[in-house]
Amino acid sequence: MTRVIGLISGTSVDGIDAAMVNITGTEGDLQVDWIAGTTYPYPEPLRQKILAVCAGEPMSMAELTELDDAIAQTFAHAALTLQGDNSVELIGSHGQTVYHRPPQTPQLGYSLQLGRGAVIAQLTGIPTITNFRAGDIAAGGQGAPLVPKVDLYLLGDRHHYQCVQNIGGIGNVAFIPPQDPSRSPGSESPQMLGWDTGPGNSLIDLAVQYLTNGEATYDQDGAWAAQGVPCQPLLDHWLHHPFFHEPPPKSTGRELFGWDYFRDCLSDAEPYSLTPEDLLATLTELTVEAIAINYRAFLPVPPSRVLLCGGGSRNGYLKQRLQQRLQEIYGQSVAVLTTDEVGVNADFKEAIAFAVLAYWRQQGIPGNLPECTGAKIPTLLGELHVPIL
């Protein structure tokens, strides 16, 4: 048994999710037991610096170095606070993505996560694995999504075609067909798929911040959007964006669906004189429709259930609209649940996943699925940093 802390701050930049788990087994016999988890908000000045660099604000190398260290220190504090009196053997830290560029033949992709592992290892005294995306990118992959293999072993089911849909700042899906119980450990289903679906909470959160002059950062439970009516002509215009129709493997980030795109959305909305409620309803519908379009176009069969995780899983209005939209496109009911309902904490699933990826790295087990990322081969993910005693 190995006790591991997983750390991640997603594209919403709303804080560091930290999960402490016990892990045993390898792949087919993987067992992850929950101990504790919590979210540590960034100090607001640090959060604003991260958002600024994500939005493309120029920064000197000295400033970038300071930001890298500040993020690492905050991640280390989160790990130590969660650890308490427990003995932890390993940390898996995703870090904070500030730039992501998908591969374009013949150019490899590029993805930059700040929060360097050497600092975390030194401050915590715990071996730390970071920079998970680089190995997949070096193998020709997108470097994303990296969680589907973990989803396969934690959430695979004998009876259901499932979509595990993460709705963070960006949405991503893992499609898991029914799992044959006779499957040997370590063998993946040939139909396993995964990719980024487009904006998750990113545009909704930006709209809330814009409409409240920064006094609020998200639409709690979707209550504000639920009061509005989506503008269908505007939605149809937004859905012409080529990313939604690009076949997998594919990945994206704030570079595509961030402040610049949101400003374009505001400009597009001006002729319609939308109320704040209508704008939020339309942006929420964009997230829903992006998921639905991707499912209809790229899944081999309709899912019998969708398992939501990430911050968007707590948006009741979004969840309701997704269930209705999937029923419309498939002509049959599709159960939309959260991963909580099948035994995996929906708020911390991504943090749990990076704990598992770190554990697999330590065990010498490849963490990527080439059918999801587009990599040419399965490969080890992450770089190990050992504290200097």
C-alpha positions in Angstrom: 0.0 0.0 0.0 1.3 3.5 -0.9 -0.2 6.7 0.6 -0.2 9.4 -2.1 -1.4 13.0 -2.3 -2.6 14.2 -5.6 -2.6 17.9 -6.4 -4.1 19.9 -9.3 -5.4 23.4 -10.2 -7.4 23.3 -13.3 -8.1 25.9 -16.1 -10.7 27.6 -13.8 -7.8 28.7 -11.6 -10.1 28.5 -8.6 -7.7 26.8 -6.2 -5.7 23.7 -5.6 -7.6 20.4 -5.2 -5.7 18.1 -2.9 -6.6 14.4 -2.4 -5.0 11.9 0.0 -5.5 8.3 -0.9 -4.1 4.8 -0.3 -3.3 2.9 -3.5 -2.7 -0.8 -4.0 -2.5 -3.1 -7.0 -1.4 -2.0 -10.5 -4.0 -1.7 -13.3 -6.7 -4.4 -13.5 -6.5 -4.8 -9.7 -6.1 -1.1 -8.9 -7.6 -0.2 -5.6 -7.8 3.5 -4.4 -9.1 4.2 -0.9 -10.1 7.7 0.0 -8.7 9.3 3.1 -9.2 13.1 2.8 -9.4 16.0 0.4 -9.9 19.7 0.3 -9.5 22.7 -2.0 -7.0 25.4 -1.1 -7.8 28.8 -2.7 -4.9 30.7 -4.2 -4.1 34.0 -2.5 -6.0 36.5 -4.7 -2.8 38.4 -5.9 -1.3 35.1 -7.0 -4.5 34.0 -8.7 -4.7 37.3 -10.7 -1.1 36.8 -11.8 -1.9 33.3 -13.1 -5.0 34.6 -14.9 -3.0 37.4 -16.5 -0.3 35.1 -17.9 -3.0 32.7 -19.1 -4.5 35.6 -20.9 -1.2 36.3 -22.7 0.1 39.2 -20.6 3.8 39.7 -21.3 6.1 38.6 -18.5 9.9 38.6 -18.0 11.8 35.4 -17.4 12.5 36.7 -13.8 8.8 37.2 -13.2 8.0 33.8 -14.7 10.5 32.2 -12.4 9.0 33.9 -9.4 5.5 32.8 -10.4 6.7 29.2 -10.9 8.2 29.2 -7.3 5.1 30.9 -5.8 2.8 28.3 -7.3 5.1 25.5 -6.1 5.2 27.0 -2.6 1.4 27.2 -2.5 1.0 23.6 -3.8 3.5 22.4 -1.1 1.5 24.2 1.6 -1.6 22.5 0.4 0.1 19.1 0.6 1.5 19.7 4.1 -1.8 21.0 5.4 -3.7 18.0 4.1 -1.1 15.6 5.2 -1.4 16.6 8.9 0.0 13.8 11.0 -0.3 11.2 8.3 2.7 9.5 6.7 2.7 10.2 3.0 5.1 8.4 0.6 4.5 10.2 -2.7 3.1 13.4 -4.2 1.7 13.6 -7.7 1.3 17.3 -8.7 -0.2 18.3 -12.0 0.7 21.9 -11.3 -1.0 24.9 -13.0 -1.4 25.0 -16.8 -0.6 28.4 -18.1 -0.1 27.5 -21.8 -1.2 24.6 -24.0 -0.6 24.2 -27.7 -1.8 21.0 -29.5 0.6 19.3 -31.9 0.5 20.4 -35.6 2.3 18.1 -38.0 5.3 18.0 -38.1 5.5 20.2 -34.9 5.2 18.5 -31.5 2.7 20.0 -29.0 3.7 22.1 -26.1 2.1 22.3 -22.6 3.5 24.3 -19.7 2.5 23.6 -16.1 4.0 25.8 -13.4 4.7 24.7 -9.8 8.1 23.0 -10.1 8.4 19.6 -8.4 11.8 20.2 -7.0 10.5 23.0 -4.7 7.5 20.9 -3.7 9.7 17.9 -2.8 12.1 20.1 -0.9 9.5 21.9 1.1 7.5 18.8 1.9 10.3 16.3 2.3 8.2 13.9 0.1 9.2 12.5 -3.3 7.2 14.4 -5.9 6.3 13.6 -9.5 5.3 16.5 -11.8 5.3 17.5 -15.5 3.0 14.6 -16.5 2.1 15.9 -20.0 5.6 16.0 -21.5 6.1 12.3 -22.0 2.9 11.9 -24.0 3.7 15.0 -26.1 7.2 13.7 -26.8 5.5 10.5 -28.1 3.5 12.6 -30.6 0.4 13.0 -28.4 -1.7 15.9 -27.4 -0.6 15.6 -23.8 -4.3 15.5 -22.9 -6.5 14.1 -21.7 -4.4 12.0 -19.3 -7.1 10.9 -17.0 -9.0 8.3 -19.2 -6.8 5.4 -18.2 -7.4 6.1 -14.5 -11.2 6.4 -15.3 -11.0 3.0 -17.1 -9.7 1.2 -14.0 -11.7 3.1 -11.4 -15.0 3.5 -13.2 -15.2 0.7 -15.8 -18.4 -1.2 -15.6 -19.5 -4.7 -17.0 -22.8 -3.5 -18.3 -22.7 0.2 -19.3 -21.3 2.2 -22.2 -20.2 5.1 -20.1 -18.9 8.7 -20.6 -17.0 10.2 -17.8 -17.4 13.9 -18.5 -15.2 16.3 -16.6 -16.4 19.8 -16.6 -13.7 22.0 -15.3 -12.6 25.2 -17.0 -12.4 23.0 -20.1 -14.5 19.9 -20.7 -13.1 16.5 -21.5 -14.6 13.1 -21.9 -13.5 9.5 -21.4 -15.7 6.9 -23.3 -15.5 3.5 -21.5 -17.3 0.5 -23.1 -18.4 -2.4 -21.0 -15.5 -4.2 -19.4 -15.1 -7.9 -20.0 -14.3 -9.5 -16.6 -12.0 -12.0 -18.3 -9.8 -9.1 -19.6 -6.3 -9.6 -18.4 -4.7 -6.9 -16.1 -3.1 -4.1 -18.1 -5.0 -4.8 -21.4 -7.1 -1.8 -22.6 -10.3 -2.0 -24.4 -9.8 -1.2 -28.1 -12.8 1.1 -28.0 -11.6 3.3 -25.2 -11.7 6.9 -26.3 -11.1 10.4 -24.8 -10.7 14.0 -25.9 -11.4 17.6 -24.9 -15.0 18.6 -25.8 -14.5 22.4 -25.5 -15.4 25.0 -22.9 -16.6 23.8 -19.6 -16.9 26.5 -16.9 -14.4 28.9 -18.4 -16.8 31.2 -20.3 -19.5 30.9 -17.7 -17.1 32.0 -15.0 -15.7 34.8 -17.1 -19.2 36.1 -17.7 -20.1 36.0 -14.0 -16.9 37.9 -13.2 -17.7 40.5 -15.9 -21.3 40.9 -14.9 -20.6 41.3 -11.2 -17.4 43.4 -11.6 -15.4 40.6 -10.0 -17.6 40.3 -6.9 -18.6 36.7 -7.9 -16.5 34.1 -9.8 -19.1 31.5 -10.7 -22.8 30.8 -11.1 -23.6 28.7 -8.1 -25.8 25.7 -9.1 -26.5 27.5 -12.4 -29.2 29.5 -10.6 -28.5 32.7 -12.5 -28.5 31.0 -15.9 -31.7 29.1 -15.0 -33.5 32.4 -15.0 -32.6 33.2 -18.6 -33.5 32.0 -22.1 -30.8 30.8 -24.4 -30.4 32.8 -27.6 -30.6 30.2 -30.3 -29.2 32.3 -33.3 -26.3 33.4 -31.2 -25.6 29.8 -30.0 -25.8 28.5 -33.6 -23.2 31.1 -34.6 -20.8 30.1 -31.8 -21.2 26.4 -32.7 -19.6 27.0 -36.1 -16.3 27.2 -34.3 -14.1 24.5 -36.0 -12.9 23.0 -32.7 -16.3 21.5 -32.0 -16.3 19.6 -35.3 -12.7 18.6 -35.3 -12.3 14.8 -34.9 -10.3 13.4 -31.9 -7.7 13.2 -30.7 -7.9 16.9 -29.8 -7.2 19.2 -26.8 -7.7 22.8 -26.0 -7.5 25.4 -23.2 -7.8 29.0 -22.3 -5.7 29.9 -25.3 -8.8 29.1 -27.4 -11.7 29.5 -25.0 -10.5 32.3 -22.7 -10.7 36.1 -22.4 -10.3 36.8 -26.1 -13.0 34.3 -27.1 -15.3 35.7 -24.3 -14.8 39.3 -25.6 -15.8 38.0 -29.1 -18.9 36.4 -27.5 -19.9 39.7 -25.9 -19.4 41.5 -29.2 -21.5 38.8 -31.0 -24.3 39.2 -28.3 -24.6 43.0 -28.7 -27.3 43.0 -31.5 -29.5 40.7 -29.4 -29.7 43.0 -26.3 -29.5 40.0 -24.0 -30.1 40.3 -20.2 -27.4 39.0 -18.0 -29.6 35.9 -17.3 -30.0 35.3 -21.0 -26.2 35.7 -21.7 -25.4 33.1 -19.0 -28.1 30.8 -20.2 -26.7 30.9 -23.7 -23.1 30.4 -22.5 -24.2 27.4 -20.4 -26.0 26.0 -23.4 -22.8 26.3 -25.4 -21.0 24.0 -22.9 -24.0 21.6 -23.1 -24.2 21.7 -26.8 -20.4 21.3 -27.2 -20.6 18.0 -25.2 -23.7 16.8 -27.2 -22.2 17.6 -30.6 -19.0 15.7 -29.7 -20.9 12.7 -28.4 -23.2 12.5 -31.5 -20.3 12.9 -34.0 -17.5 10.9 -32.4 -18.9 8.2 -30.1 -19.3 4.7 -31.7 -22.5 4.1 -29.7 -24.7 6.2 -27.5 -23.7 6.1 -23.8 -26.2 4.5 -21.4 -25.0 6.8 -18.7 -22.8 9.9 -18.2 -20.8 10.4 -15.1 -20.0 14.0 -14.3 -17.1 15.3 -12.3 -15.3 18.6 -11.8 -16.9 21.9 -10.7 -19.5 21.8 -13.4 -21.0 18.6 -11.9 -22.3 20.9 -9.1 -24.2 23.1 -11.6 -27.7 21.7 -11.4 -29.0 23.7 -14.3 -26.2 22.6 -16.6 -26.7 18.9 -15.5 -30.5 19.2 -16.2 -29.9 20.7 -19.6 -27.3 18.1 -20.6 -29.7 15.3 -19.7 -32.5 16.8 -21.7 -30.2 17.5 -24.7 -28.8 13.9 -24.8 -32.3 12.5 -24.7 -33.2 14.8 -27.7 -30.3 13.7 -29.8 -30.5 10.0 -29.0 -34.2 9.6 -28.7 -33.8 7.7 -25.5 -33.1 8.5 -21.8 -29.4 8.8 -20.8 -28.7 8.7 -17.1 -26.6 11.8 -16.1 -25.1 11.1 -12.7 -22.0 12.3 -10.8 -19.1 10.1 -10.1 -20.0 10.5 -6.4 -22.9 8.2 -7.1 -20.6 5.4 -8.2 -18.1 5.8 -5.5 -15.5 8.3 -6.7 -15.5 11.8 -5.3 -16.6 14.2 -8.1 -14.9 17.2 -6.7 -11.5 15.5 -6.4 -11.5 13.0 -9.2 -8.8 14.8 -11.1 -6.6 15.1 -8.0 -7.1 11.4 -7.3 -6.2 10.7 -10.9 -2.8 12.4 -10.6 -2.1 10.5 -7.4 -2.7 7.3 -9.4 -0.6 8.6 -12.3 2.3 9.3 -9.9 1.9 5.9 -8.4 2.0 4.3 -11.8 5.1 6.3 -12.7 6.8 5.0 -9.5 5.7 1.4 -10.5 7.1 1.8 -14.1 3.6 1.6 -15.6 2.7 3.8 -18.7 0.0 6.3 -17.8 -1.3 7.5 -21.2 -3.7 5.9 -23.6 -2.5 6.5 -27.2 -6.1 6.0 -28.5 -7.1 9.1 -26.4 -4.1 11.4 -26.8 -2.9 10.4 -30.2 0.6 9.4 -28.9 2.4 6.8 -31.0 3.2 4.6 -28.0 2.2 4.1 -24.3 4.8 5.9 -22.2 5.7 6.7 -18.6 4.4 10.0 -17.5 6.0 12.4 -15.1 9.4 13.4 -13.7 10.5 12.4 -10.2 12.0 14.9 -7.8 13.6 13.6 -4.6 14.1 15.9 -1.6 17.6 16.7 -0.6 18.0 15.5 3.0 
